[in-house]
Amino acid sequence: MKTPLYSVYILQSEMDGSYYVGSSADPVDRLAKHNRPHKGYTASKQPWKLVFVQWLENKTLAQKMERHIKAMKSRKFLEDLIGSVANELMEKICEAR
């Protein structure tokens, strides 16, 4: 398998506990952008924290997974992903960056 280059990430609002799903080559930088002043959905629910990261081989796969997660429309599904053992390792890698 090639080195993963793109990720799917889940943010959680520290204000109200809601979730946001996205994809990015740099989820830590993307988190910083979501927490900066701007307009849009994430602006009204700041601050955000990164609670899930999954690395994939390319942007196309990451976007497909992002769409799949969003299509589930399930808080339980998101929380199961966030709680997965594999994700704990991914979070630590991003935090150490």
C-alpha positions as CSV (number, residue, x, y, z in Angstrom):
1,M,0.0,0.0,0.0
2,K,1.2,3.5,-0.8
3,T,1.8,6.1,1.9
4,P,-1.5,7.7,2.7
5,L,-1.7,11.2,1.4
6,Y,-5.3,12.4,2.2
7,S,-7.5,12.0,5.2
8,V,-11.1,12.0,6.3
9,Y,-11.6,13.9,9.6
10,I,-14.3,14.5,12.1
11,L,-14.4,17.6,14.2
12,Q,-16.5,18.1,17.3
13,S,-17.8,21.4,18.5
14,E,-16.8,22.2,22.0
15,M,-19.7,24.6,22.2
16,D,-22.6,22.2,21.6
17,G,-21.1,18.7,20.9
18,S,-22.1,18.6,17.2
19,Y,-19.9,17.0,14.5
20,Y,-18.5,18.1,11.2
21,V,-17.0,15.7,8.6
22,G,-14.5,16.8,6.0
23,S,-11.5,15.6,4.1
24,S,-8.0,17.2,3.8
25,A,-4.4,16.5,3.1
26,D,-3.6,18.3,6.4
27,P,-6.3,17.8,9.0
28,V,-4.5,19.8,11.7
29,D,-4.2,22.8,9.4
30,R,-7.8,22.4,8.4
31,L,-8.8,22.4,12.1
32,A,-7.0,25.7,12.5
33,K,-8.9,27.1,9.5
34,H,-12.3,26.0,11.0
35,N,-11.4,27.8,14.2
36,R,-10.5,31.1,12.6
37,P,-13.1,33.8,12.1
38,H,-15.1,33.1,8.9
39,K,-18.6,32.7,7.6
40,G,-20.4,29.3,7.3
41,Y,-21.5,26.4,9.3
42,T,-18.4,25.9,11.4
43,A,-18.1,29.6,12.3
44,S,-21.2,29.5,14.4
45,K,-20.1,26.5,16.5
46,Q,-16.5,27.3,17.4
47,P,-14.2,26.2,18.9
48,W,-13.7,22.8,17.2
49,K,-11.5,19.9,18.2
50,L,-10.2,17.1,16.0
51,V,-11.7,13.8,17.2
52,F,-11.1,11.4,14.3
53,V,-8.6,11.0,11.4
54,Q,-8.4,8.3,8.9
55,W,-5.6,8.4,6.3
56,L,-6.3,7.1,2.7
57,E,-4.2,6.7,-0.4
58,N,-5.6,9.6,-2.3
59,K,-8.1,12.5,-2.4
60,T,-10.7,10.5,-4.4
61,L,-10.9,7.7,-1.7
62,A,-11.0,10.3,1.1
63,Q,-13.9,12.1,-0.6
64,K,-15.8,8.9,-1.1
65,M,-15.4,8.0,2.5
66,E,-16.5,11.5,3.5
67,R,-19.7,11.1,1.5
68,H,-20.4,7.7,2.9
69,I,-20.0,9.0,6.5
70,K,-22.2,12.0,5.8
71,A,-24.8,9.7,4.1
72,M,-25.1,7.6,7.3
73,K,-26.7,10.6,9.1
74,S,-26.1,8.9,12.4
75,R,-24.6,10.3,15.5
76,K,-24.1,6.7,16.8
77,F,-22.2,5.8,13.6
78,L,-19.9,8.8,14.1
79,E,-19.3,8.0,17.7
80,D,-18.5,4.4,16.9
81,L,-15.9,5.7,14.4
82,I,-14.5,8.1,16.9
83,G,-14.2,5.4,19.5
84,S,-12.4,2.9,17.3
85,V,-9.0,1.6,18.5
86,A,-7.3,2.3,15.2
87,N,-8.4,5.9,15.3
88,E,-6.7,6.5,18.7
89,L,-3.3,5.9,16.9
90,M,-4.2,8.3,14.1
91,E,-5.2,11.0,16.6
92,K,-1.9,10.7,18.4
93,I,0.0,11.0,15.1
94,C,-1.8,14.3,14.2
95,E,-1.5,15.7,17.7
96,A,2.3,15.0,17.7
97,R,2.7,17.0,14.5
